[in-house]
Amino acid sequence: MLSYSATGVSLYVAYLEPFLVKSLRRVLDQIRDDELRENVDRFCRQEAQHYMQHERFNEAILQCGYPGLRERFGRLKADFDSYLESRGDKWCVGFVEGFEAYTTQSALRALTSGAFEHPRTDPQFGALFKWHMTEEIEHRNVAFDIYQHLYGDWPFRAKMCWVAQTHIWRFILDCMKIMSPVDVARFDDSYRVTAAHRALAVCAVAPMFMKTYTPWYDPHRYQVPDSISQISAELTAAAESAS
């Protein structure tokens, strides 16, 4: 089930991250703090790198021939296109913050779980998600800071956390429903994800959702474990040696 969740996230961010970049860039001139403006610009450039890497992984998944997956992926793109066209800046920035508030927590949980180093985890799959999740933690404050700087409207922020977080999880659950039966038929019953499994997955993430709705939520308070700092240092060294 975890692999389907991660695959769903990869598919999702291919359209979320271009939406994120466009949403934040169109309010860049409204930012009155020079340091924050620079952080937002770096954040956008980092996210642009993310989705280009995920596109390669996603195409490999889509080539596996899951009936209905391309169509669901297309509806996701239509969602984000419509948001950019019809929603205002505050709504779009709020959506970005709602998504980032959830992914910061899920990244911390995933990286400390050791799932990406599990013997049954494909090394390339694990490396992709370790890199992405580490960068989610590195830029965990930026979306919160820009929302607070421009709007600071807690009730609206809580609403947008709900909107963004339910949006991604509806997509992830749909991916599970589409992919699991195909893999059961192709491989074996260990790939089966039942309605009960999906309900348990939602119950597992619900506390993370609830945490973001409170008026005292602040990602600046997170303590990043040394193990994650070590992963970040290793990835940085690898990037420098390759460049």
DARA-V822940 format. One record per residue. RES is the residue in three letters. PHI is phi in radians with two decimals (* if undefined). D_FIRST is the distance of its C-alpha to the first C-alpha in Angstrom with 1 decimal. Layout:
RES|PHI|D_FIRST, RES|PHI|D_FIRST
//
This chain:
MET|*|0.0, LEU|-1.08|3.8, SER|-1.15|5.4, TYR|-1.17|5.2, SER|-1.09|6.3, ALA|-1.14|8.8, THR|-1.12|9.9, GLY|-1.05|10.6, VAL|-1.08|12.5, SER|-1.06|14.4, LEU|-1.08|15.4, TYR|-1.11|16.4, VAL|-1.22|18.6, ALA|-1.06|20.5, TYR|-1.90|22.3, LEU|-1.12|21.9, GLU|-1.23|23.7, PRO|-1.07|26.7, PHE|-1.08|27.0, LEU|-1.03|26.9, VAL|-1.07|29.6, LYS|-1.14|31.9, SER|-1.11|31.6, LEU|-1.37|32.6, ARG|-1.17|35.2, ARG|-1.35|37.0, VAL|-1.96|37.7, LEU|-1.01|38.5, ASP|-1.24|42.3, GLN|-1.51|42.0, ILE|-1.39|40.9, ARG|-1.65|44.0, ASP|-1.79|42.7, ASP|-1.09|43.0, GLU|-1.14|40.5, LEU|-1.13|37.8, ARG|-1.07|38.7, GLU|-1.17|38.3, ASN|-1.10|34.9, VAL|-1.16|33.7, ASP|-1.09|35.0, ARG|-1.13|33.2, PHE|-1.01|30.0, CYS|-1.10|30.4, ARG|-1.17|31.2, GLN|-1.17|28.2, GLU|-1.17|25.8, ALA|-1.10|27.6, GLN|-1.18|26.8, HIS|-0.99|23.1, TYR|-1.21|22.6, MET|-1.17|24.8, GLN|-1.24|22.6, HIS|-1.19|19.4, GLU|-1.02|21.4, ARG|-1.15|21.7, PHE|-1.10|18.1, ASN|-1.08|17.5, GLU|-1.11|20.3, ALA|-1.11|18.8, ILE|-1.15|15.6, LEU|-1.15|18.0, GLN|-1.25|20.2, CYS|-1.30|17.7, GLY|1.33|18.9, TYR|-1.42|16.2, PRO|-1.03|18.7, GLY|1.65|18.9, LEU|-1.24|16.7, ARG|-1.07|20.0, GLU|-1.16|21.5, ARG|-1.16|18.8, PHE|-1.10|19.1, GLY|-1.14|22.8, ARG|-1.17|22.7, LEU|-1.10|21.0, LYS|-1.04|23.9, ALA|-1.09|26.4, ASP|-1.02|25.1, PHE|-1.20|25.8, ASP|-1.08|29.1, SER|-1.20|30.3, TYR|-1.09|29.6, LEU|-1.11|31.7, GLU|-1.40|34.4, SER|-1.97|34.7, ARG|-1.75|33.5, GLY|-1.39|35.7, ASP|-1.05|35.2, LYS|-1.11|34.4, TRP|-1.11|31.6, CYS|-1.17|30.1, VAL|-1.12|30.5, GLY|-1.10|29.1, PHE|-1.10|25.9, VAL|-1.03|25.6, GLU|-1.14|26.2, GLY|-1.07|23.6, PHE|-1.16|20.9, GLU|-1.13|22.1, ALA|-1.10|22.4, TYR|-1.34|18.7, THR|-1.19|17.6, THR|-1.03|20.1, GLN|-1.20|18.6, SER|-1.17|14.9, ALA|-1.15|16.5, LEU|-1.04|18.4, ARG|-1.16|15.6, ALA|-1.14|13.4, LEU|-1.22|16.6, THR|-1.45|17.9, SER|-1.34|14.8, GLY|1.40|15.5, ALA|-1.09|12.0, PHE|-1.36|13.7, GLU|-1.86|16.3, HIS|-1.08|14.2, PRO|-0.97|15.9, ARG|-1.55|13.0, THR|-1.51|12.4, ASP|-1.02|14.8, PRO|-1.00|17.7, GLN|-1.20|18.2, PHE|-1.05|14.7, GLY|-1.09|15.0, ALA|-1.13|18.5, LEU|-1.03|17.9, PHE|-1.35|15.5, LYS|-1.07|17.8, TRP|-1.07|20.7, HIS|-1.14|19.3, MET|-1.12|18.1, THR|-1.12|21.4, GLU|-1.23|23.4, GLU|-1.03|21.6, ILE|-1.25|23.1, GLU|-1.06|26.4, HIS|-1.83|27.1, ARG|-1.06|25.6, ASN|-1.59|29.1, VAL|-1.18|30.3, ALA|-1.13|28.9, PHE|-1.07|29.8, ASP|-1.12|33.3, ILE|-1.23|34.1, TYR|-1.11|33.2, GLN|-1.11|35.3, HIS|-1.14|38.1, LEU|-1.55|38.4, TYR|-2.25|37.6, GLY|1.08|36.7, ASP|-1.62|36.1, TRP|-1.12|33.7, PRO|-1.02|33.2, PHE|-1.20|32.4, ARG|-1.07|30.1, ALA|-1.06|28.2, LYS|-1.04|28.1, MET|-1.25|26.7, CYS|-1.07|23.9, TRP|-1.09|22.9, VAL|-1.05|23.4, ALA|-1.18|21.4, GLN|-1.25|18.5, THR|-1.25|18.1, HIS|-1.13|18.6, ILE|-1.17|15.7, TRP|-1.33|13.3, ARG|-1.08|14.8, PHE|-1.17|14.1, ILE|-1.04|10.4, LEU|-1.13|10.1, ASP|-1.12|12.5, CYS|-1.07|10.6, MET|-1.03|7.7, LYS|-1.13|10.7, ILE|-1.36|12.5, MET|-1.47|10.5, SER|-1.00|8.7, PRO|-1.05|12.3, VAL|-1.15|13.8, ASP|-1.25|11.8, VAL|-1.05|12.4, ALA|-1.19|16.0, ARG|-1.35|16.2, PHE|-2.07|14.8, ASP|-2.80|13.9, ASP|-1.27|12.3, SER|-1.16|9.6, TYR|-1.56|7.7, ARG|-1.28|8.3, VAL|-2.09|6.5, THR|-1.56|9.7, ALA|-1.04|11.6, ALA|-1.15|11.5, HIS|-1.06|7.8, ARG|-1.13|8.4, ALA|-1.12|11.5, LEU|-1.12|10.4, ALA|-1.10|8.4, VAL|-1.14|11.7, CYS|-1.07|13.7, ALA|-1.21|12.3, VAL|-1.61|13.5, ALA|-0.97|16.5, PRO|-1.07|18.7, MET|-1.17|18.3, PHE|-1.04|19.4, MET|-1.04|22.3, LYS|-1.03|23.5, THR|-1.34|24.2, TYR|-1.43|26.3, THR|-1.33|29.0, PRO|-1.20|32.3, TRP|-1.73|32.1, TYR|-1.06|28.9, ASP|-2.74|29.8, PRO|-1.14|27.6, HIS|-1.12|30.7, ARG|-1.48|30.3, TYR|-1.15|27.2, GLN|-1.76|27.9, VAL|-1.49|26.1, PRO|-1.06|25.6, ASP|-1.02|27.7, SER|-1.09|24.8, ILE|-1.31|23.5, SER|-1.06|27.2, GLN|-1.19|27.4, ILE|-1.05|24.4, SER|-1.07|26.2, ALA|-1.12|29.4, GLU|-1.14|28.0, LEU|-1.15|26.5, THR|-1.12|29.9, ALA|-1.11|31.8, ALA|-1.13|29.9, ALA|-1.16|30.5, GLU|-1.16|34.1, SER|-1.25|34.7, ALA|-1.48|33.3, SER|-1.57|35.4
//
